[in-house]
Amino acid sequence: MREPALATDDRANLIGSLWMVAAMAVFAVEDALIKSAAKTLPTAQILLIFGLGGAVLFAAFAKASGQRLVSADVMSRPMRVRMGFEIVGRLFYTLAITLTPLSATTVILQATPLVVVASAALIFGERVGPRRWLAILIGLLGVLIILQPGTESFSAMSLLAVTGMLGFAGRDLASRAAPRGLGTAILGFYGFLGIVIAGVIYGIWDGTAFVWPNAAALLFMGGAVLAGVGAYACLMKAMRTGEVSAVTPFRYSRLLFGIAFGVIFFGESLGPAMLVGSALIVCSGLFILWRGRQMRPRR
C-alpha cells in the first residue's frame, strides 16, 4: 500500500537533488565570473555592482508576488543578526575569491555545515552525539591541512576564506531563528543588500578609486548577478522539493565545480594537502548528514 508514496518520495528526492547540483554549478559559475571581473575592477566596486543587481531583481520578484520589503519581521533581531553575518561572509568570501585560488576557497567553504552543526549544539542546544563531534573535528582538521599553519606554505590570505565561511555559518544559524513568514524573495533581497553594505564598508576602508568597467567586466558582472540570483532560486527549489537529508549532501558537488573551474580557467594546481583536506571535509560532512538522518524518529 505504501509503494506509490515511496516512489513519489524517491522521485521528489531525485528532482530535488538535480536542482541542488544545478544550484552548486551556477554558484561556481558566479565565483568564476567574479574572479574574472576582479582582474580589472576593485573588489568594493564588484561588491556594489553584484549586490545592487541582485537586490533589484529580488525586489522585483517580491513586488510581483505581493511581498512587502519592509515589515516588523524584517526588522526583527534575528534578521539584523543575519544581515551582520551576511556582510561578513560576503565581504571576506569575495576577497578570498579575488585574492586567493578559487579551488582552495571553494574547498574551505564546504566546512560551513560542520560549523553550523557544532554551533547549533552550543547555541540552540541541539543534540550532537560523540560520533558527530568526532566527524566535526576531523572535518576541521581537513581545513587545517589545507591551510598548513606553521609551514612555509601557509598564507595569511587563506584566512579570508575561513572568515567568509564563518560568516556564512552564522548567517545560516540566524536564518533558522528568522521569522518563517519571510519569503525567499525577501531573504534574497536583504542578502544582496548586505553585499551592497559590505561594498560600501570595504570601499571606505580600502580607498581604491572606482574605474569605468570595460565590456568584458560588464559581461562578467552581468553574468555573475544572473548566476547568483539563478543559483539562489535553484537552491530554494531544491530545499522545497525533496527531503532535506536526501538533497543536502549534493551541496558538496560545488567543490567539484569550483576545483574544475580553478584548474581549467585559472591554471590552479592541486597539491596533496588540498586533496587530503578536501576528502576529510566532504567525508565528515556526509557522515554528519547521514548520522543526523539515522537519529531522527521513524514514522
Helices and strands as residue ranges (DSSP letters): H 3-37, H 43-64, H 77-99, H 102-109, H 112-123, H 130-147, H 158-177, H 184-206, H 215-241, H 244-247, G 248-252, H 253-266, H 272-294
